[in-house]
Amino acid sequence: MAGRHGGMRMVNEPPRRIGLPWYRREDYPRIREMMADRHNMAPSYENWLAAAENNESVGRQAGLHVTRILIVPEAFAQWCTEKGVEPDSAARRDYVAEQHSDDAS
């Protein structure tokens, strides 16, 4: 019986908000080039976009409020330099979380 109601949201609970890293077609080659973990990124914008749109719709179907957070190469590179971090998946996640919380407030 434990956990039977664990999956249900309270009626007045706001939907969970998540930010998804988003790239423009023209920026994607530069973004990939600058990433320390480029081997983990889709080889082409088309591959990335298909996966990203799928993640977005899965999140929305799960009841999440999904926001696209645009990663612009110059701004992201500058942010990484200021934070003293490698441009990789952890940096992308933190950057998106920071931009998303700025958007939310």
C-alpha positions in Angstrom: 0.0 0.0 0.0 2.9 2.3 0.6 3.4 4.9 -2.2 -0.1 4.3 -3.7 -0.7 8.0 -3.8 2.9 9.0 -4.3 2.5 9.8 -8.0 -0.4 12.2 -7.6 0.1 15.9 -7.4 -1.7 18.0 -4.9 -4.4 20.1 -6.7 -2.9 23.4 -5.7 0.7 22.5 -6.3 2.2 24.4 -9.3 3.7 22.3 -12.1 7.4 21.6 -11.8 9.4 23.9 -14.0 12.4 22.8 -16.0 14.7 24.5 -18.4 16.0 22.8 -21.5 19.2 23.9 -23.2 18.3 25.1 -26.7 20.5 26.0 -29.6 20.0 27.9 -32.9 20.9 26.0 -36.1 23.5 28.6 -37.0 25.2 28.3 -33.6 25.2 24.5 -33.2 28.6 23.8 -35.0 30.3 26.5 -32.8 28.6 25.2 -29.7 29.7 21.7 -30.4 33.3 22.8 -31.1 33.6 24.6 -27.8 32.3 21.8 -25.6 34.7 19.6 -23.7 32.3 16.7 -24.0 31.3 17.3 -27.7 31.4 13.5 -28.1 28.2 13.4 -26.0 26.4 15.8 -28.2 24.5 14.9 -31.4 26.7 15.1 -34.5 24.3 17.3 -36.3 21.7 20.0 -35.5 18.9 17.8 -37.0 19.8 14.9 -34.7 20.0 17.2 -31.7 16.7 18.9 -32.5 14.8 15.6 -32.9 16.1 14.5 -29.5 15.4 17.9 -27.8 11.9 18.1 -29.2 11.2 14.6 -28.0 12.5 15.4 -24.5 10.4 18.5 -24.5 7.2 16.7 -25.3 7.9 13.9 -22.9 8.4 16.5 -20.1 5.2 18.3 -21.1 3.3 15.0 -21.1 4.6 14.4 -17.6 3.0 17.6 -16.5 6.2 19.7 -16.4 6.4 23.3 -17.4 9.2 23.2 -19.9 11.1 26.4 -21.0 13.7 26.5 -23.8 16.8 28.3 -22.6 18.8 29.5 -25.6 22.6 28.9 -25.3 24.4 31.5 -27.3 28.1 30.5 -27.9 29.7 33.9 -26.8 27.5 34.4 -23.8 28.0 30.8 -22.6 31.8 30.9 -23.2 31.9 34.2 -21.1 29.8 32.6 -18.4 32.1 29.6 -18.2 35.2 31.8 -18.0 33.6 33.9 -15.2 32.7 30.7 -13.3 36.0 29.1 -14.0 34.3 25.9 -15.4 34.9 23.6 -18.4 32.2 24.0 -21.0 30.6 20.6 -20.6 27.3 19.0 -19.7 27.5 20.1 -16.0 28.2 23.7 -17.1 25.3 23.6 -19.6 23.0 22.3 -16.8 24.1 25.0 -14.4 23.9 27.7 -17.0 20.4 26.7 -17.9 19.3 26.4 -14.3 20.7 29.9 -13.6 19.1 31.5 -16.7 15.8 29.7 -15.9 15.6 31.0 -12.4 16.3 34.5 -13.7 13.4 34.0 -16.1 11.1 32.7 -13.3 11.7 35.6 -11.0 
